[in-house]
Amino acid sequence: YNKHVLEGQLHPDTSSHGIADNERVLRFLAREPRTKRRELSRRLIEFVHKGTFGFRVIFSTDSIVAYVFGATPVDPELPADEQARLRQIDIVRYCIALRYRYPALRDIIGIAVETNNLEPASMILTYMNARNWGPEQEAEAKAIQERYGFATDINFRGSYVSNFPNITPSLKNLRNKPCPCGSGVKYKKCCGSTR
């Protein structure tokens, strides 16, 4: 996405071509620790490949920043730019409803995607500053949540990302244990026998 921003290849109707306009979103993504970026990438790829419509929310560890992935159905008969615009409207609406449900959120990054399409040019990133909300924003958010049902049914799923890759345990001291080949015989009588 950063490459498309720098080369000015974002869609003109749904994204700003200016680097300064995209800088805040890109800085939020870049400031995340390496393990969090890895988890966000894994979750985004998982979400896109799942191929179903809906939204997925990932909260930061301090629960003041949220990342929202969204894939919404649009009429395939519409022109591509109109489809992208509708996806952008839905992701913004969901971000607003999410802020209404979780008032502690300060920053929300929305990523609208097409199902089964990981091409960065098809993604729409949006940033919402949720710090200074007044009664008007609260009323609008409440209306959006009631009308569309966004951010009403969120199931939490914990995740753990290790700094180090998982390493399979070594095959030491297997002499009197079942052989790892699955034969059911002790290792010393099977693969560990010296013939």
Buried (B, 14 or more C-beta within 10 A) or exposed (E): BEEBBEEEEBBEEBBEBEEEEBEBBBEBBEEBEEEBBBBBEEBBEEBBEEEEEEBBBBBBEEEBBBBBBBBBEBEEEEEEEEBBBBBBEBBBBBBBBBBBBBEEBBBBBBBBBBBEBEEBEBBBBBBBEBEEBEEEBEEBBBEBBEEBEBBEEEEEEEEEEEEEEEEEEEEEEBEEEEBEEEEEBBBBEBEBEEE
